[in-house]
Amino acid sequence: MKGKAKSTLFNRLAVLRAERGVSRADLAAAVGVNPQTIGFLERGDYGPSLDVALKICEFFALPVEAVFSRRPFEPMSHQLYTSNRSGETS
């Protein structure tokens, strides 16, 4: 991927794979790409085609905006603690 600009598309693929116990090879086979492609996607070295992005979202049964974003994702712990605290009563 020498000479190409890094993708400005961020994703949660590594987190989703880890929490669901899915290997790169498993995800790659499910969406019809090479396992190396999943690694490139996770590192942001490559932006997926629309078809691959939608297949990945289908695999995880999540909407596109839960998996991919044009802006960096906030850490999950920040989102969880923020939503928990907003519901607390004093």
C-alpha positions in Angstrom: 0.0 0.0 0.0 3.0 2.2 -0.5 2.4 5.7 -1.6 -1.3 5.7 -0.9 -2.9 8.0 1.6 -4.4 6.4 4.7 -8.2 6.0 4.7 -10.2 8.5 6.6 -12.8 5.8 7.4 -12.6 4.5 11.0 -14.0 1.2 12.1 -14.6 -1.0 15.1 -13.8 -4.3 13.4 -11.1 -5.4 15.9 -13.3 -4.7 18.8 -16.3 -6.4 17.3 -14.2 -9.5 16.3 -12.7 -9.7 19.8 -16.0 -9.4 21.7 -17.6 -12.1 19.5 -14.6 -14.4 19.2 -14.3 -14.1 15.5 -10.9 -14.5 13.8 -9.8 -12.4 10.8 -10.0 -15.6 8.7 -13.6 -16.3 9.8 -14.7 -12.7 9.0 -12.9 -12.8 5.7 -14.5 -16.0 4.7 -18.0 -14.7 5.6 -17.7 -11.6 3.5 -15.6 -13.0 0.6 -12.2 -11.3 1.1 -8.7 -12.3 2.0 -7.9 -12.4 5.8 -5.1 -9.9 5.0 -7.8 -7.4 3.7 -9.5 -7.6 7.2 -6.1 -6.6 8.7 -5.7 -3.7 6.3 -9.3 -2.5 7.1 -8.7 -2.7 10.9 -5.5 -0.6 10.6 -7.2 1.9 8.4 -4.8 1.1 5.5 -7.6 0.4 3.2 -11.2 1.5 2.8 -13.8 -1.2 2.0 -16.0 -1.1 -1.0 -19.6 -0.5 -0.2 -20.4 -4.1 -0.9 -17.8 -5.3 1.6 -18.8 -2.8 4.2 -22.4 -3.8 4.0 -21.5 -7.5 4.2 -19.4 -6.8 7.3 -22.3 -5.0 8.9 -24.7 -7.8 8.0 -22.3 -10.3 9.5 -22.3 -8.5 12.8 -26.0 -7.6 12.5 -25.2 -3.9 13.1 -26.0 -0.7 11.2 -23.2 0.8 9.2 -22.8 3.7 11.6 -22.1 1.3 14.4 -19.2 -0.2 12.5 -17.8 2.6 10.3 -17.4 6.3 10.8 -15.7 9.3 9.1 -14.6 10.4 12.6 -12.8 8.4 15.3 -15.0 6.5 17.6 -15.1 7.4 21.3 -14.0 4.5 23.5 -16.9 2.2 24.4 -16.1 2.7 28.1 -16.7 6.4 27.7 -20.0 5.8 26.0 -21.1 3.3 28.6 -20.1 5.5 31.6 -21.7 8.6 30.1 -25.0 6.9 29.4 -25.0 5.2 32.9 -24.3 8.5 34.7 -27.1 10.4 32.8 -29.6 7.9 34.3 -28.4 8.2 37.9 -30.5 9.9 40.5 -29.1 11.7 43.5 
